[in-house]
Amino acid sequence: MKAKEFDQKFDNGEEITQMLDLSQAKRPLSGQKKVSIDLPIWMIELIDQEASRLGVTPQTIIQTSLAEHLAVKNPS
């Protein structure tokens, strides 16, 4: 299939995923990098309490909070 034909199908809202090789697909900037930060004990305790309340890990609380904060500062 030529690119022009593929583009037309996409533009028409037709299902195109079966035409794609998704075996090598990656989400841009989805890699991870470890960071180390020092937080006050009171903050860690609050993070742990919230994580326990929600049934998630403290890491999830931190990641979600940062993502929400950054989304407000830089709306797409």
PyMOL commands that set and color helices and strands:
alter all, ss='L'
color gray80, all
select helices_A, chain A and resi 3-11+17-19+22-24+41-54+58-73
alter helices_A, ss='H'
color red, helices_A
deselect
rebuild
show_as cartoon
